Amino acid sequence: MNPQETRRVRVGVIGASGYGGAELVRLLHHHPGVELTYLGAHSQTAPDVAQVYPHLRGLGMALEPYHADVVAERCEAAFVALPSGVSGKVAAELAGRGLRTIDLSGDLRLPADVYRQWYAHDPVDPAVQAQAVYGLTEWNRHALPTAQLVANPGCYATAVLLALLPLAAAGWLPERGVVVDAQSGVSGAGRTPTQSAHLGELYENFYPYKVGRHQHTPEIEQGLAVYTPVRLLLTTQLLPAVRGIYAVSYVPLPQPVGLDEVRARFAAQYAKEPFVDLYGPGDIPQLKHVRGSNKVALGLALDERTGVLQVFSALDNLVKGAAGQAVQNFNVMYGWPETTALSALALYP
Ligand SMILES: NC(=O)c1ccc[n+]([C@@H]2O[C@H](COP(=O)([O-])OP(=O)(O)OC[C@H]3O[C@@H](n4cnc5c(N)ncnc54)[C@H](OP(=O)(O)O)[C@@H]3O)[C@@H](O)[C@H]2O)c1
């Protein structure tokens, strides 16, 4: 399809009063193939979105209560960014009404039994979940042009899968397990204030949370299992920062694989990827290299003494970890260049 001939798709953002939804609005606002026709909220409906998000002043759109009929009438496509347990049901409802729908929650990423175990919510209809295309764009773009319903990946899952999938595909992951240490900025927990996100608790502090029970664990294992069954020991930690996911994956390499071979594998895999930035020897990514951009930065190091490879990955949880990747998926679904509305460089400092 020639994008220049494509008319604008009428798009709704359900959950536009949340961090993920507001980021979608910011990105979609200057997408040449999108006309924003509906912004949804739950408790924070308002005649002007700027009352809830002053940085969106001038958009001139209301935050409206969710009514499936209204959304179906006004929109052809929808992004749904609601809490797990609610989001997948709304996404399934809209997809059932013919809207091409991208869900940012974890509700459509896992089969019902696994979902129930890790999320402790009732799963969506398993037949609907099975239809949802997992939207890790770099590894699944072939399935997107025909997708009606997309399960956008989790932020940690995106960082870790992009780091580990080249190794899984090469057969270099040890079955007995991979250890991943990962950190998130506090916006990963959404806008609703909680004690753990309170400035007095988080500032000058750093601590693990959901130890042994983070819900992205099965999502990552499921992604790797396409190539090899592998157990993941994931430790998630909260950073005194607003945006960012940083993951370090520790992989004991099989003999005689060396760093040059690993680097060549990553380079070949990601050579044509606009949003995967593979750093050169000795260069290690930092959060500020990607903040505000849709990029994931990957770095590689081999500790010769232990034979353990370290894969460093950094991304912005609200962009490549959520709204940016969702727009990337939208672009593939509608035949737009994948970088459309996503070419912003990182913010610095
Ligand atoms: N934040 C991230 O970095 C990130 C990354 C990847 C994926 N996600 C996923 O994206 C989704 C949204 O996350 P977020 O960070 O944007 O959360 P958030 O800032 O807390 O926003 C939640 C949104 O859901 C609405 N909402 C809350 N309770 C609701 C209910 N019972 N029924 C209907 N709507 C309800 C809120 O509306 P009101 O404010 O108007 O009440 C708000 O629009 C989650 O599933 C999250 O796991 C988030």
The ligand as an SDF file (V2000), in Angstrom:
LIG
                    3D

 48 52  0  0  0  0  0  0  0  0999 V2000
    3.0590    2.4030   32.4600 N   0  0  0  0  0  0  0  0  0  0  0  0
    3.8150    1.6110   31.7050 C   0  0  0  0  0  0  0  0  0  0  0  0
    5.0280    1.7900   31.5910 O   0  0  0  0  0  0  0  0  0  0  0  0
    3.2030    0.4580   30.9510 C   0  0  0  0  0  0  0  0  0  0  0  0
    4.0120   -0.2690   30.0810 C   0  0  0  0  0  0  0  0  0  0  0  0
    3.4690   -1.3450   29.3630 C   0  0  0  0  0  0  0  0  0  0  0  0
    2.1490   -1.6870   29.5630 C   0  0  0  0  0  0  0  0  0  0  0  0
    1.3830   -0.9950   30.4490 N   0  0  0  0  0  0  0  0  0  0  0  0
   -0.0020   -1.4240   30.6360 C   0  0  0  0  0  0  0  0  0  0  0  0
   -0.8680   -0.4300   30.1120 O   0  0  0  0  0  0  0  0  0  0  0  0
   -2.0690   -0.4030   30.8770 C   0  0  0  0  0  0  0  0  0  0  0  0
   -2.2730    1.0210   31.3730 C   0  0  0  0  0  0  0  0  0  0  0  0
   -1.1690    1.3510   32.2120 O   0  0  0  0  0  0  0  0  0  0  0  0
   -0.8970    2.8360   32.7000 P   0  0  0  0  0  0  0  0  0  0  0  0
    0.4820    2.8470   33.2180 O   0  0  0  0  0  0  0  0  0  0  0  0
   -1.2860    3.7870   31.6380 O   0  0  0  0  0  0  0  0  0  0  0  0
   -1.9260    2.9340   33.9230 O   0  0  0  0  0  0  0  0  0  0  0  0
   -2.5920    4.2260   34.5850 P   0  0  0  0  0  0  0  0  0  0  0  0
   -1.7340    5.4190   34.4020 O   0  0  0  0  0  0  0  0  0  0  0  0
   -2.9400    3.8160   35.9700 O   0  0  0  0  0  0  0  0  0  0  0  0
   -3.9310    4.4260   33.7430 O   0  0  0  0  0  0  0  0  0  0  0  0
   -4.9880    3.5230   33.8360 C   0  0  0  0  0  0  0  0  0  0  0  0
   -6.1110    3.9220   32.9210 C   0  0  0  0  0  0  0  0  0  0  0  0
   -7.1890    2.9940   33.1020 O   0  0  0  0  0  0  0  0  0  0  0  0
   -8.3660    3.6770   33.5630 C   0  0  0  0  0  0  0  0  0  0  0  0
   -9.0210    2.8410   34.5770 N   0  0  0  0  0  0  0  0  0  0  0  0
   -8.5980    2.6270   35.8440 C   0  0  0  0  0  0  0  0  0  0  0  0
   -9.4420    1.7550   36.4680 N   0  0  0  0  0  0  0  0  0  0  0  0
  -10.3910    1.4360   35.5570 C   0  0  0  0  0  0  0  0  0  0  0  0
  -11.5460    0.5960   35.5980 C   0  0  0  0  0  0  0  0  0  0  0  0
  -11.8730   -0.0950   36.6870 N   0  0  0  0  0  0  0  0  0  0  0  0
  -12.3170    0.5150   34.4850 N   0  0  0  0  0  0  0  0  0  0  0  0
  -11.9960    1.2100   33.3640 C   0  0  0  0  0  0  0  0  0  0  0  0
  -10.9210    2.0190   33.2810 N   0  0  0  0  0  0  0  0  0  0  0  0
  -10.1340    2.1230   34.3570 C   0  0  0  0  0  0  0  0  0  0  0  0
   -7.8560    4.9880   34.1190 C   0  0  0  0  0  0  0  0  0  0  0  0
   -8.9110    5.9320   34.0270 O   0  0  0  0  0  0  0  0  0  0  0  0
   -9.1090    7.1370   35.0800 P   0  0  0  0  0  0  0  0  0  0  0  0
   -7.7300    7.6320   35.4220 O   0  0  0  0  0  0  0  0  0  0  0  0
   -9.9060    8.1210   34.2850 O   0  0  0  0  0  0  0  0  0  0  0  0
   -9.8280    6.5650   36.2340 O   0  0  0  0  0  0  0  0  0  0  0  0
   -6.6830    5.2970   33.2090 C   0  0  0  0  0  0  0  0  0  0  0  0
   -7.1370    5.8510   31.9960 O   0  0  0  0  0  0  0  0  0  0  0  0
   -1.8840   -1.4150   32.0160 C   0  0  0  0  0  0  0  0  0  0  0  0
   -2.5130   -2.6130   31.6870 O   0  0  0  0  0  0  0  0  0  0  0  0
   -0.3750   -1.5810   32.0830 C   0  0  0  0  0  0  0  0  0  0  0  0
    0.0070   -2.8520   32.5740 O   0  0  0  0  0  0  0  0  0  0  0  0
    1.8750    0.0810   31.1220 C   0  0  0  0  0  0  0  0  0  0  0  0
  1  2  1  0
  2  3  2  0
  2  4  1  0
  4  5  1  0
  4 48  2  0
  5  6  2  0
  6  7  1  0
  7  8  2  0
  8  9  1  0
  8 48  1  0
  9 10  1  0
  9 46  1  0
 10 11  1  0
 11 12  1  0
 11 44  1  0
 12 13  1  0
 13 14  1  0
 14 15  2  0
 14 16  1  0
 14 17  1  0
 17 18  1  0
 18 19  2  0
 18 20  1  0
 18 21  1  0
 21 22  1  0
 22 23  1  0
 23 24  1  0
 23 42  1  0
 24 25  1  0
 25 26  1  0
 25 36  1  0
 26 27  1  0
 26 35  1  0
 27 28  2  0
 28 29  1  0
 29 30  1  0
 29 35  2  0
 30 31  1  0
 30 32  2  0
 32 33  1  0
 33 34  2  0
 34 35  1  0
 36 37  1  0
 36 42  1  0
 37 38  1  0
 38 39  2  0
 38 40  1  0
 38 41  1  0
 42 43  1  0
 44 45  1  0
 44 46  1  0
 46 47  1  0
M  CHG  2   8   1  16  -1
M  END
$$$$
